[in-house]
Amino acid sequence: MRIVTNQLCKNRVINVSKLLKKFRGVLINFGFYYLNPQAYEKFITFHYVSLLLASVFYFSKSPLVFSQNLNWVKRIAGQTGMHHLKGMTSDGSGNIFMVGHFEGTIDLDPGPGT
């Protein structure tokens, strides 16, 4: 486990991230967070969430620390449900495959949510 201090708001996060993967110039990170990083403009700030709420983040350059400026950040997950992503890979056609347990707020199919 790695404790990271956010220099913008001086909060602490315990990051047990599983992967930092580069895909077509985009870096993808997923893991469990005690404090939930969220993007506002070009910065990531932290907000308290329930323990073990997992999120998937993808961003345009590698943050060595969470306070580093980013070009953009997106998050796949909602504020409810437990999302436990266990693995991720991509194929030669540019498809990204994610496996794990998704509950409540992630809808990965391309059509209307069910």
C-alpha positions, 0 to 999 in steps of 0.5 A, a space after each residue: 500500500 502506498 500513501 499519497 498526499 494530495 498537495 492541492 487539498 492536503 488530504 491523504 489517500 491509500 491507493 492499492 491500485 492494480 494497474 497503470 496501463 498505457 493504451 493509445 497514449 492514455 493511461 488507465 488506473 484502477 484500484 480501491 480508494 479510501 478517498 475518492 479522486 475526482 477531476 475538476 478542470 486539470 486537477 484531481 481533488 479528493 472526496 471521502 467515499 465509502 471504504 472499498 468503493 473501486 473506480 477506474 480512471 483514465 487520463 492523458 499523462 502519468 501523474 507521479 503524484 495526484 497533485 500533478 496537472 493533467 490534460 484531462 481525467 475521466 472516471 468509470 464508476 458511480 457514487 454507489 455500488 461496489 466495483 471490483 475490477 480484477 484485470 484489464 487488457 486490450 487487443 490489436 483492434 483497440 478493444 479494452 476488456 475488463 473483468 471483475 465485479 461491477 454493481 449498481 452504477 457501471 454500465 459497460 454495454 454499448 446500448 441502453 442500460 438495463 
